[in-house]
Amino acid sequence: LTSLSMETIFSTWSAAFRAWRVGNLGEEQCRKLPRLSPSPEKLAALAQQRWQEELGKKSPQLARVVWLACKRPFIIGGFMLFLRGCGNAFAMPLILKMIIDALVDGDVDATVRYLSFLLLERALGGILEFAGMRFFIGSVPGSMVLTLSTLVADKAATPGVQGFAAAGVDPVSLAGRELTMTYMRVGMAGGRGFIALPTFGAGATALVLLLGPAAFVGTFWVSFTIFLGYFLQGKAKIAEGKMSAVATERLSMLTNVICAIKAIKYSSWEQQFQEVLLGARRRECAFLSLRTRYLSLATTLGKITPVTGSLVTFLTYALLGNDIRASDIFAANSVFMTMRFAVGASAMLQELWRSLQLVLGRTQKLLLLPELPPREILSEKGEVLVKVEDLKVEYLGTAGGDSARFKLVAGPMKLAYSGRLTAICGSVGSGKSTLIHALLGAADGEVLMTGSVKSAQSIGWCPQKAFLISGTIQENILLGR
């Protein structure tokens, strides 16, 4: 109750103080107030500068750039939350034990004194948690996501970036969905994690001081439940991945059915295709059910950990010939209840760590994608339209049914002349269209180019797939002129 009251008072005071400052200083002056993180403009400029410095290193690491962006609030807020977690699992149970022992002995003065210590500990803990959460959640997620989104937006805006499809990274999806989810996860799980991590160690120490050797059995049991929870979470992730793969397969089949619905109805194949789709759906539901079971087991395991831990610990404590006292039971149970929070938060932290690794890896993969080589413009009056010098075009997808990569190499040559017909001959899948796309700078995301190309500034091009804009035929023909 004291902790809740203190947090309510500080939250109300903070909101009133911010309203007063904004009302008296105005928005522009409030932006100049000291803060743990730099302003968004400065943070974006620092992100660009630090990433350019990383690119100059032998092995650039995006994680270093992100760490420099949020290091200060991470350390300050994290240290405050760390102290809060130690107080929850160590100081409070020991003070509770002293209070109950004083009550049993009838020592009123000691009881009042220890109660004062408990109120002070709760008040200081509430202040630390409030300030730590403000520093951590108020700065770390925003600094991290602003740094990543700035770099992603700069890369996406760079003309001629190659390899989006081959890398499997969509800048729009990355900046929109994945970074937004990262912001939410870091804000929710990161701050609580700093309280949960020391809770386990401090709780184990408190149990040893309270119960002696029997505490090692309870600590081992809680550790076992944490690792078992990790195992079940991992199994749930595997089942989720298989479920997503089957769902993708089912949607692909459904798309094919819709595209060929006339032929299917004409040939009376509805029953066969329905069975195929239902089979895929059954496999998808089976993996979904398996994932739900694993997650339910992990959740239930976290809920029963305090009860089972207490039973195992006190059974061992009694078998060792110790007398069980009310103060020991009460204090030890409070430790197990706080350690339960560590068990629940450990799964969230594991999920957060995996998500951060995935997002940072995908973002770095995007930022390291190569760009098109510089293109020189030939004179419009010249006869030659395209010149190539040591051009290499690498296709990263499939070609002619072969999944291996292949390269096209073109030495110094003149490929096209004004007023003449030039033919590029080759077998199916040999790279004729890929070469033309690369020469014109219209290569898709699965083609990488190195070398140099010189071309006329204006070249007409009729691709294999029609590209039409919303307009008249004349506007389509004169597009770009």
C-alpha positions as CSV (number, residue, x, y, z in Angstrom):
1,L,0.0,0.0,0.0
2,T,2.9,2.4,0.8
3,S,4.6,1.6,-2.5
4,L,1.3,2.2,-4.4
5,S,0.6,5.4,-2.6
6,M,4.1,6.8,-3.2
7,E,4.0,5.9,-6.9
8,T,0.6,7.6,-7.2
9,I,1.8,10.7,-5.5
10,F,5.0,11.0,-7.6
11,S,3.0,10.3,-10.8
12,T,0.5,13.1,-9.9
13,W,3.3,15.5,-9.0
14,S,5.2,14.8,-12.2
15,A,2.2,15.4,-14.4
16,A,1.3,18.6,-12.6
17,F,4.9,19.8,-12.7
18,R,5.1,19.1,-16.5
19,A,1.8,20.9,-17.1
20,W,3.1,23.9,-15.1
21,R,6.4,24.0,-17.0
22,V,4.7,23.8,-20.4
23,G,2.2,26.5,-19.4
24,N,4.9,28.8,-18.2
25,L,7.7,28.1,-20.6
26,G,6.0,27.0,-23.8
27,E,6.8,24.0,-26.0
28,E,9.9,25.5,-27.6
29,Q,11.5,26.3,-24.3
30,C,10.5,22.9,-22.8
31,R,12.4,21.2,-25.6
32,K,15.6,22.9,-24.2
33,L,15.2,21.3,-20.8
34,P,17.9,18.8,-19.9
35,R,17.2,15.2,-20.8
36,L,18.9,11.9,-20.7
37,S,18.7,11.4,-24.5
38,P,19.6,13.9,-27.1
39,S,16.9,15.6,-29.2
40,P,15.5,13.6,-32.1
41,E,17.3,15.8,-34.6
42,K,20.7,15.3,-32.9
43,L,20.0,11.6,-32.3
44,A,19.3,11.1,-36.0
45,A,22.5,13.0,-37.0
46,L,24.5,10.9,-34.5
47,A,23.1,7.7,-35.9
48,Q,24.1,8.6,-39.4
49,Q,27.6,9.7,-38.3
50,R,28.2,6.6,-36.1
51,W,27.0,4.2,-38.8
52,Q,29.4,5.8,-41.3
53,E,32.2,5.3,-38.8
54,E,31.2,1.6,-38.5
55,L,31.3,1.2,-42.2
56,G,34.9,2.2,-42.1
57,K,35.7,-0.8,-39.8
58,K,36.6,-4.3,-40.9
59,S,33.5,-5.8,-39.3
60,P,30.7,-3.1,-38.9
61,Q,28.2,-3.9,-36.2
62,L,24.8,-2.1,-36.0
63,A,24.5,-3.2,-32.3
64,R,27.4,-0.8,-31.4
65,V,25.5,2.2,-32.9
66,V,22.3,1.3,-31.1
67,W,24.2,0.9,-27.8
68,L,25.8,4.3,-28.1
69,A,22.4,5.8,-28.8
70,C,20.8,4.5,-25.6
71,K,23.7,3.8,-23.3
72,R,23.2,6.6,-20.8
73,P,19.5,6.1,-20.0
74,F,20.0,2.3,-20.1
75,I,22.7,2.4,-17.4
76,I,21.1,5.0,-15.2
77,G,17.5,3.7,-15.4
78,G,18.7,0.1,-15.3
79,F,20.7,0.7,-12.2
80,M,17.7,2.2,-10.4
81,L,15.5,-0.7,-11.4
82,F,18.3,-3.2,-10.3
83,L,18.3,-1.7,-6.9
84,R,14.5,-1.9,-6.7
85,G,14.7,-5.6,-7.6
86,C,17.3,-6.3,-4.9
87,G,15.1,-4.5,-2.3
88,N,12.0,-6.6,-3.3
89,A,13.7,-9.9,-2.9
90,F,16.3,-9.3,-0.2
91,A,15.6,-6.3,2.1
92,M,11.8,-6.7,2.4
93,P,11.7,-10.4,3.4
94,L,14.4,-9.9,6.1
95,I,12.6,-6.9,7.5
96,L,9.3,-9.0,7.6
97,K,11.1,-11.7,9.5
98,M,12.3,-9.2,12.1
99,I,8.8,-7.7,12.4
100,I,7.2,-11.1,13.0
101,D,9.9,-12.2,15.5
102,A,9.4,-9.0,17.4
103,L,5.6,-9.5,17.4
104,V,6.0,-13.1,18.7
105,D,8.4,-11.9,21.4
106,G,6.0,-9.1,22.4
107,D,8.6,-6.4,21.8
108,V,6.4,-3.4,20.7
109,D,9.3,-0.9,20.3
110,A,11.2,-3.3,18.0
111,T,8.0,-4.0,16.0
112,V,7.4,-0.2,15.5
113,R,11.0,0.3,14.6
114,Y,11.1,-2.5,12.0
115,L,7.7,-1.3,10.6
116,S,9.3,2.1,10.1
117,F,12.2,0.4,8.3
118,L,9.7,-1.5,6.1
119,L,7.8,1.7,5.2
120,L,11.0,3.5,4.4
121,E,12.2,0.6,2.2
122,R,8.9,0.5,0.4
123,A,8.9,4.3,-0.2
124,L,12.5,4.3,-1.5
125,G,11.7,1.3,-3.7
126,G,8.7,3.1,-5.1
127,I,10.8,6.2,-5.9
128,L,13.5,4.1,-7.5
129,E,11.0,2.2,-9.6
130,F,9.2,5.3,-10.7
131,A,12.4,7.2,-11.6
132,G,14.0,4.1,-13.2
133,M,10.9,3.5,-15.3
134,R,10.8,7.1,-16.4
135,F,14.4,7.1,-17.4
136,F,14.4,3.7,-19.1
137,I,11.0,3.5,-20.8
138,G,11.1,7.2,-21.5
139,S,14.4,7.1,-23.4
140,V,15.7,3.7,-24.3
141,P,13.0,2.4,-26.7
142,G,12.6,5.7,-28.4
143,S,16.4,6.2,-28.9
144,M,16.7,2.7,-30.2
145,V,13.9,2.8,-32.7
146,L,14.7,6.4,-33.8
147,T,18.3,5.3,-34.6
148,L,17.2,2.2,-36.5
149,S,14.4,4.0,-38.4
150,T,16.7,6.9,-39.4
151,L,19.2,4.5,-40.9
152,V,16.5,2.4,-42.6
153,A,14.9,5.5,-44.2
154,D,18.2,6.8,-45.4
155,K,19.0,3.4,-47.0
156,A,15.6,3.1,-48.6
157,A,15.9,6.6,-50.0
158,T,19.3,5.9,-51.6
159,P,18.9,5.4,-55.3
160,G,20.1,2.1,-56.8
161,V,20.2,0.0,-53.7
162,Q,20.3,-3.7,-54.8
163,G,19.3,-6.9,-53.2
164,F,16.1,-6.2,-51.2
165,A,14.4,-9.4,-52.5
166,A,17.4,-11.6,-52.1
167,A,18.0,-10.3,-48.6
168,G,14.4,-10.9,-47.7
169,V,14.2,-7.4,-46.1
170,D,11.4,-5.0,-47.0
171,P,12.3,-1.5,-45.7
172,V,8.6,-0.5,-45.4
173,S,7.7,-3.5,-43.3
174,L,10.9,-3.2,-41.3
175,A,10.4,0.4,-40.4
176,G,6.7,0.2,-39.9
177,R,5.8,-3.1,-38.3
178,E,9.0,-4.6,-36.9
179,L,10.4,-1.5,-35.3
180,T,7.0,-0.6,-33.8
181,M,6.8,-4.0,-32.2
182,T,10.4,-3.6,-31.0
183,Y,9.5,-0.3,-29.4
184,M,6.6,-1.9,-27.5
185,R,8.6,-5.0,-26.4
186,V,11.5,-3.0,-25.1
187,G,9.2,-0.7,-23.3
188,M,7.2,-3.4,-21.7
189,A,9.7,-6.2,-21.0
190,G,13.0,-4.3,-20.8
191,G,12.2,-2.2,-17.7
192,R,10.6,-5.1,-15.8
193,G,13.5,-7.3,-16.8
194,F,15.9,-5.0,-14.8
195,I,13.7,-5.7,-11.7
196,A,13.3,-9.4,-12.4
197,L,17.0,-10.2,-13.0
198,P,18.3,-9.2,-9.6
199,T,15.2,-10.6,-7.9
200,F,16.4,-14.2,-8.4
201,G,19.9,-13.7,-7.1
202,A,18.8,-11.5,-4.2
203,G,16.0,-13.9,-3.4
204,A,18.3,-16.9,-3.4
205,T,20.7,-15.0,-1.0
206,A,17.8,-14.1,1.3
207,L,16.6,-17.7,1.4
208,V,20.1,-18.9,2.4
209,L,20.2,-16.4,5.2
210,L,16.7,-17.5,6.3
211,L,16.8,-21.2,6.0
212,G,20.4,-22.3,5.5
213,P,21.3,-25.3,3.3
214,A,17.6,-26.1,2.6
215,A,17.4,-22.9,0.6
216,F,19.7,-24.5,-2.1
217,V,16.9,-27.0,-2.8
218,G,14.3,-24.3,-3.3
219,T,16.7,-22.3,-5.5
220,F,17.5,-25.3,-7.6
221,W,13.8,-26.0,-8.0
222,V,13.1,-22.4,-9.2
223,S,16.1,-22.5,-11.5
224,F,14.8,-25.8,-13.0
225,T,11.3,-24.3,-13.6
226,I,13.0,-21.3,-15.4
227,F,14.9,-23.5,-17.7
228,L,11.9,-25.8,-18.2
229,G,10.0,-22.6,-19.1
230,Y,12.7,-21.7,-21.6
231,F,12.4,-25.2,-23.2
232,L,8.7,-25.0,-23.5
233,Q,8.9,-21.5,-25.0
234,G,11.4,-22.8,-27.5
235,K,9.1,-25.6,-28.5
236,A,6.2,-23.2,-28.9
237,K,8.4,-21.1,-31.2
238,I,9.2,-24.1,-33.3
239,A,5.5,-25.0,-33.6
240,E,4.7,-21.4,-34.4
241,G,7.2,-21.4,-37.3
242,K,5.8,-24.6,-38.7
243,M,2.3,-23.2,-38.4
244,S,3.3,-20.1,-40.3
245,A,5.0,-22.2,-43.0
246,V,1.8,-24.3,-43.5
247,A,-0.4,-21.2,-43.4
248,T,1.8,-19.6,-46.2
249,E,1.5,-22.8,-48.2
250,R,-2.3,-22.9,-47.7
251,L,-2.7,-19.2,-48.8
252,S,-0.5,-19.9,-51.9
253,M,-2.7,-22.8,-52.8
254,L,-5.8,-20.7,-52.3
255,T,-4.4,-18.0,-54.5
256,N,-3.8,-20.5,-57.3
257,V,-7.3,-21.9,-56.9
258,I,-8.8,-18.4,-57.2
259,C,-6.6,-17.6,-60.3
260,A,-7.7,-20.9,-62.0
261,I,-11.2,-21.1,-60.8
262,K,-12.7,-21.3,-64.3
263,A,-10.5,-24.3,-65.2
264,I,-11.3,-26.0,-61.9
265,K,-15.0,-25.6,-62.3
266,Y,-14.9,-26.6,-66.0
267,S,-13.0,-29.8,-65.1
268,S,-15.1,-30.4,-61.9
269,W,-12.0,-30.4,-59.7
270,E,-13.7,-28.6,-56.8
271,Q,-13.7,-31.7,-54.5
272,Q,-10.0,-32.5,-55.1
273,F,-8.8,-29.0,-54.4
274,Q,-11.1,-28.7,-51.3
275,E,-9.5,-31.8,-49.9
276,V,-6.0,-30.4,-50.4
277,L,-6.9,-27.1,-48.8
278,L,-8.6,-28.8,-45.8
279,G,-5.6,-31.0,-45.4
280,A,-3.3,-28.0,-45.2
281,R,-5.7,-26.4,-42.7
282,R,-5.8,-29.5,-40.5
283,R,-1.9,-29.5,-40.4
284,E,-2.0,-25.7,-39.6
285,C,-4.5,-26.3,-36.7
286,A,-2.4,-29.2,-35.4
287,F,0.7,-27.0,-35.0
288,L,-1.5,-24.2,-33.5
289,S,-2.8,-26.6,-30.9
290,L,0.7,-27.8,-30.2
291,R,1.9,-24.3,-29.7
292,T,-1.0,-23.5,-27.4
293,R,-0.3,-26.5,-25.3
294,Y,3.4,-25.6,-24.8
295,L,2.5,-22.0,-23.9
296,S,-0.2,-23.1,-21.5
297,L,2.3,-25.4,-19.8
298,A,4.9,-22.6,-19.5
299,T,2.3,-20.2,-18.1
300,T,1.0,-22.8,-15.5
301,L,4.6,-23.7,-14.5
302,G,5.3,-20.0,-13.7
303,K,2.1,-19.7,-11.6
304,I,2.7,-22.8,-9.5
305,T,6.4,-22.1,-8.9
306,P,6.0,-20.3,-5.6
307,V,3.8,-23.0,-4.1
308,T,5.9,-25.9,-5.3
309,G,9.1,-24.1,-4.3
310,S,7.9,-23.5,-0.8
311,L,6.7,-27.1,-0.4
312,V,10.1,-28.5,-1.6
313,T,12.1,-26.1,0.5
314,F,10.2,-26.5,3.8
315,L,10.0,-30.2,3.4
316,T,13.8,-30.3,3.1
317,Y,14.1,-27.8,6.0
318,A,12.0,-30.1,8.3
319,L,13.8,-33.3,7.2
320,L,17.1,-31.7,8.2
321,G,15.7,-31.5,11.8
322,N,15.0,-27.7,11.9
323,D,12.1,-26.2,13.8
324,I,9.8,-24.2,11.4
325,R,8.9,-20.8,12.7
326,A,6.2,-18.5,11.5
327,S,8.6,-15.7,10.6
328,D,10.7,-18.1,8.5
329,I,7.6,-19.3,6.6
330,F,6.2,-15.8,6.1
331,A,9.6,-14.3,4.9
332,A,10.5,-17.3,2.7
333,N,7.0,-17.3,1.0
334,S,7.4,-13.6,0.3
335,V,10.8,-14.4,-1.4
336,F,9.2,-17.2,-3.5
337,M,6.4,-14.8,-4.5
338,T,9.0,-12.2,-5.7
339,M,11.0,-15.0,-7.5
340,R,7.8,-15.9,-9.3
341,F,8.1,-12.6,-11.0
342,A,11.6,-13.5,-12.1
343,V,10.3,-16.8,-13.6
344,G,7.5,-15.0,-15.5
345,A,9.8,-12.2,-16.7
346,S,12.5,-14.5,-17.8
347,A,10.3,-15.8,-20.7
348,M,9.5,-12.2,-21.7
349,L,13.2,-11.3,-21.7
350,Q,14.1,-14.4,-23.7
351,E,11.5,-13.4,-26.3
352,L,12.7,-9.8,-26.2
353,W,16.4,-10.9,-26.8
354,R,15.4,-13.0,-29.7
355,S,13.3,-10.3,-31.3
356,L,16.1,-7.7,-30.9
357,Q,18.6,-10.1,-32.4
358,L,16.3,-10.7,-35.4
359,V,15.5,-7.0,-35.9
360,L,19.2,-5.9,-35.6
361,G,20.3,-8.7,-37.9
362,R,17.7,-7.9,-40.6
363,T,18.4,-4.1,-40.3
364,Q,22.1,-4.6,-40.6
365,K,21.5,-6.9,-43.6
366,L,19.5,-4.1,-45.2
367,L,22.1,-1.4,-44.4
368,L,24.9,-3.4,-45.9
369,L,23.2,-4.0,-49.2
370,P,25.3,-2.8,-52.2
371,E,24.4,0.2,-54.4
372,L,24.4,0.4,-58.1
373,P,27.8,1.4,-59.6
374,P,28.1,5.0,-60.9
375,R,26.6,5.5,-64.3
376,E,28.2,7.9,-66.8
377,I,26.0,9.7,-69.4
378,L,27.1,9.5,-73.0
379,S,26.6,12.4,-75.4
380,E,23.2,12.4,-77.1
381,K,24.9,13.1,-80.5
382,G,27.1,10.1,-80.3
383,E,26.4,6.9,-82.2
384,V,26.9,4.5,-79.3
385,L,24.0,4.2,-76.9
386,V,25.6,1.8,-74.3
387,K,29.2,1.1,-73.4
388,V,30.3,-1.6,-70.9
389,E,33.6,-2.0,-69.1
390,D,34.2,-5.1,-66.8
391,L,30.5,-5.4,-66.0
392,K,29.5,-8.2,-63.7
393,V,25.8,-9.1,-63.1
394,E,25.0,-11.6,-60.4
395,Y,21.6,-13.1,-60.2
396,L,20.7,-14.4,-56.7
397,G,17.5,-16.3,-57.5
398,T,16.7,-19.3,-59.6
399,A,17.5,-19.6,-63.3
400,G,16.1,-22.3,-65.5
401,G,15.1,-24.4,-62.6
402,D,18.6,-24.4,-61.1
403,S,18.8,-22.8,-57.7
404,A,22.5,-22.0,-57.9
405,R,23.7,-18.5,-58.4
406,F,25.2,-17.5,-61.7
407,K,27.1,-14.5,-63.0
408,L,27.2,-12.7,-66.3
409,V,30.5,-11.0,-67.2
410,A,30.8,-8.5,-70.0
411,G,34.2,-7.1,-70.9
412,P,34.9,-3.8,-72.6
413,M,32.4,-3.5,-75.5
414,K,29.8,-1.3,-77.2
415,L,26.4,-3.0,-76.9
416,A,24.0,-0.7,-78.7
417,Y,24.2,1.8,-81.6
418,S,21.8,4.5,-82.6
419,G,19.6,3.5,-85.6
420,R,20.7,-0.2,-85.5
421,L,19.2,-3.4,-84.3
422,T,21.2,-5.2,-81.6
423,A,20.2,-8.8,-80.6
424,I,21.3,-10.5,-77.4
425,C,21.0,-14.3,-77.9
426,G,21.1,-17.1,-75.4
427,S,19.2,-20.1,-74.1
428,V,16.3,-19.8,-71.7
429,G,17.4,-18.6,-68.3
430,S,20.9,-17.6,-69.4
431,G,20.3,-14.0,-68.3
432,K,19.3,-12.0,-71.4
433,S,16.6,-10.1,-69.6
434,T,18.8,-9.7,-66.5
435,L,21.6,-8.1,-68.5
436,I,19.2,-5.6,-70.2
437,H,17.7,-4.7,-66.8
438,A,21.1,-4.2,-65.3
439,L,22.2,-2.0,-68.3
440,L,19.2,0.2,-67.9
441,G,19.4,0.4,-64.1
442,A,16.0,-1.4,-63.8
443,A,17.3,-4.5,-62.1
444,D,15.0,-5.9,-59.5
445,G,16.0,-6.8,-55.9
446,E,17.6,-10.1,-56.8
447,V,20.3,-8.7,-59.1
448,L,23.6,-7.3,-58.0
449,M,25.8,-5.3,-60.3
450,T,29.5,-4.3,-60.2
451,G,31.6,-2.5,-62.8
452,S,30.8,0.5,-64.9
453,V,28.2,1.3,-67.5
454,K,28.0,4.3,-69.8
455,S,24.7,5.0,-71.5
456,A,22.7,7.7,-73.3
457,Q,20.6,9.9,-71.0
458,S,17.3,9.0,-72.8
459,I,16.7,5.4,-73.9
460,G,13.3,3.9,-74.9
461,W,12.5,0.6,-73.3
462,C,9.7,-1.9,-73.8
463,P,9.8,-4.5,-71.0
464,Q,8.4,-8.0,-71.0
465,K,5.8,-7.1,-68.5
466,A,3.6,-4.1,-69.3
467,F,3.8,-1.2,-66.9
468,L,0.7,1.1,-67.1
469,I,-0.2,4.2,-65.2
470,S,-3.7,5.5,-64.7
471,G,-4.1,7.7,-67.7
472,T,-4.5,7.8,-71.5
473,I,-2.5,5.7,-74.0
474,Q,-0.6,8.8,-75.1
475,E,0.4,9.6,-71.5
476,N,1.7,6.1,-71.0
477,I,3.8,6.3,-74.2
478,L,5.2,9.7,-73.3
479,L,5.9,8.7,-69.7
480,G,9.1,10.5,-68.6
481,R,9.2,12.9,-71.5
